Amino acid sequence: MMQRAELGKRTGALHSRHLRDVRPDFPALNQQVHGKPLTYLDSAATSLKPRAVIDAVASVYAADCGNIHRAVHTLSERATERYEGARARIARGIGAARPEEVVFTRGATEGINLVAASFLPSIAKPGDEVLLTSWEHHANIVPWQQAAARLGLHLRVARLPIDRAPVAEDVLSHVTDKTCFVAFTELSNVFGVGLPAQEILQALNARGVASLVDGCQGVVHRSVDVSALGADFYVFSGHKLYGPTGIGVLYGRYERLAAMAPYQTGGDMIETVSFEASTFAPPPSRFEAGTPHIAGAIGLAAAFDYLEAHAAEHTLSEALTRDFEDALAAEEGLALLGPRPAHTGIFPFVCPWGHALDIATFLDLEGVAVRVGHHCAQPLMAELGVTSTLRVSLGIYSAPSDLSRFLTALRSVRQRLA
Ligand code: PLP
């Protein structure tokens, strides 16, 4: 077996080659904040964008600025071709069986709301149960809570452990004969720890229970093949995957989408309209009422291309992830939270010597961007007995220098506050 130090040296060398290739692609890294070089450690909230994505978005507005699906003129045709091309690109990237299984949304939040509004009423009867986990983001709680109240359903919560990685049974033991739907995160945005999604979904499918996976963080840190995964629905946001804000994907198994009522109604989602009645287009158009975020979809496809081209480097960032986790675990006056080691690029922590908000504010003055707050997971914060935590999260551009700058900045903030 390779010794740890030897491994560290090897991955270090590989990592610096990777960073030389990747970091210049992210123009936002090339700036000072409060007179200090930016150390961006908030990629789980939103990732920085590579030049390829910025250029793809700009090129839509600069050259192919037509509305889609609606005209025969050249700009419209070009925009339509690029938009539908983006759908096909993303479908391939996530392993969907066909492009029509990819619905463009504003983001994961809209995807979940869409399923809660358009799918859940078609399968649920009063008294049925919707099962979530205690690790969910508010986006995967509130829409189900609202739908449950409207439809007379019970919301059940599978409490996941906070000291070890969850196993499938932690979720499945809460499935009852009344469970009609299960929605769970693939990877917690608070802990950076994943659930055994495929195993859970296999069991749910065997019992005929419908499911949605919140892939917002999973799609960033794991390679995703939605067909193999087996969920009925899978959602994510483009902006966490090096793509634009305001664009996301709802993947739905085609037969599920085809049986669903529209979410919003209006232009571009109909077959025929009269004042008496309207008929609706097949998926995905049925769920894309109005003019969509054309440039966003095209920018997101560019992010998929970029990540594919840098797939090897993407994998190598795991070495840095281990270095961060080891260094944070060893840092005096810093308590990492959740099941550890997690081996992803998300690290929540508290420092007993200072308030999280103060620490994040002082870190910003040192040019270091970290997250602070409840991370849209108030139920999980309550379980941890805190109102907020700090969180460091990495992207493919993160470098060993980010770790050293962060530790230096944190120690100096500690001296000031403690
Ligand atoms: N789910 C998870 C796990 C997330 O981390 C986030 C964003 O932080 C969301 C859902 C919501 O994503 P958006 O605000 O892009 O819709």
Boltz pocket constraint, residues with backbone or C-beta under 6 A from the ligand:
constraints:
  - pocket:
      binder: B
      contacts: [[A, 44], [A, 45], [A, 106], [A, 107], [A, 108], [A, 109], [A, 110], [A, 137], [A, 139], [A, 140], [A, 185], [A, 187], [A, 188], [A, 189], [A, 214], [A, 216], [A, 217], [A, 237], [A, 375], [A, 376]]
      max_distance: 6.0
